[in-house]
Amino acid sequence: MIDFKALAKKHESKLKNIKVACFDLDGILTDAKVHYDGEEVGFNRSFCVYDGYGMKLLMNAGLKVGVITGGNSVSVQKRTEQLGLDFCYMGNEDKVGAFKDVMQKYNVKADEILYMGDELFDIPLLKASGFSATVPSAGPEVLEMVDYITSRKSGEGCAREVIDMLRYAQNIHPVLEDIKL
Ligand SMILES: [Mg+2]
């Protein structure tokens, strides 16, 4: 079992400054697989509801949450709309440009952004961000430079794992009312 309280404590100095949580799509919010259905609408993807709810919890707490992905398809658009994410940069080869745009849009410094990504082209963003995380299947160069490598795999709640660490570090807990019997 993951000890979220201990992880939050260990990374507290970085996590407490985070105001924006930014996620790569393929290999982070998805299992890195794309499904071609024969239609001319791009590739379909599967998403994990644990990640989606975690993103909503952060937004409810006032953090800005979004996606920067080189991928582009109707399924990505639908999912990000459904979650009501604050931002979604899709089909964008220039991830650094999107990252800078996020900084400007929300008036935050790079060290106030949490970034999670798994590919070599994510490295500049991972390096710049205040807290960086990846999955165990990321490339070696990524694995050796991030702040945290998740226990969970791509598309199986890996983002939620990082979100829950962040929640514990910032004391973000949803209020759950008891059922009156
Ligand atoms: Mg990726």
Boltz pocket constraint, residues with backbone or C-beta under 6 A from the ligand:
constraints:
  - pocket:
      binder: B
      contacts: [[A, 24], [A, 25], [A, 26], [A, 27], [A, 28], [A, 117], [A, 118], [A, 119]]
      max_distance: 6.0
